[in-house]
Amino acid sequence: MAIFDWLTSLAPRLHRAFIEGGRWKLYLQGLGVTLEMTVAALIFGVILGLMVAVVRTAHDQQRPGRRNPLLGFFNGLCGLYTTVIRGTPMMVQLLIWSFVIFKTSRNKVLVGIIGLGINSGAYVAEIIRGGLMSVDAGQSEAGRSLGLGYFDTMRFIVIPQAFKNILPSLGNEFITLFKDTSLVQAIGAAELTYYAFTIGGRTFDYMPPLIGIALMYLAVVIIFTWLQARLERRLRQSDRR
């Protein structure tokens, strides 16, 4: 009987949270912002991570007795960057970006993208570095024998081969980044979680909006996981041909 009463009271709660006043539009708007932030932050993170990974890989692959001091300096900076970013909570980083570095900025979505992108870049750098190091050293030597420089060898020979190895990890990073966008509501960025808290505050009932966005996050993750699995299968099929 208690369950029946609870289900009976659930209908008006769902109506207030999603239907009344066209509030469902806010959820869709928030989801759109969340996806935009995820894609922008991942692109930023991949570019940053690729640069860091190439520097660190180039440093690690130097021949004994032929160390480049300038490369060593940049490798030290990259190592410091990955250590600090991976060793501190993302929430703290976002708060520093919003209330210390960009304290006068009103564009909290952009601040969130910067914070998420720099955080993601540290993890992507280690993912890409692992992929680059997994490619047989003979591939780089073959590129050099063809007259290619280091960066051309990386661009045309090593990176394309490493991409297949790092694709699953990059997919997982995208999923993690998508879920971590919920932290950006702490700095006032109007994304999905922000609107859920806003609607919950207006209706004095947080359960329906929070459960609703949880299902939205889950649906997007399931869709992306399915797309990632299809892409991986196609890549495996291309290797067999």
Secondary structure, 3 states (H helix, E strand, C coil): CHHHHHHHHHHHHHHHHHHHHHCHHHHHHHHHHHHHHHHHHHHHHHHHHHHHHHHHHHHHCCCCCCCCHHHHHHHHHHHHHHHHHHHCCHHHHHHHHHHHHCCCCCCHHHHHHHHHHHHHHHHHHHHHHHHHHHCCHHHHHHHHHCCCCHHHHHHHHHHHHHHHHHHHHHHHHHHHHHHHHHHHHHHCCCCHHHHHHHHHHHHCCCHHHHHHHHHHHHHHHHHHHHHHHHHHHHHHHHHHC
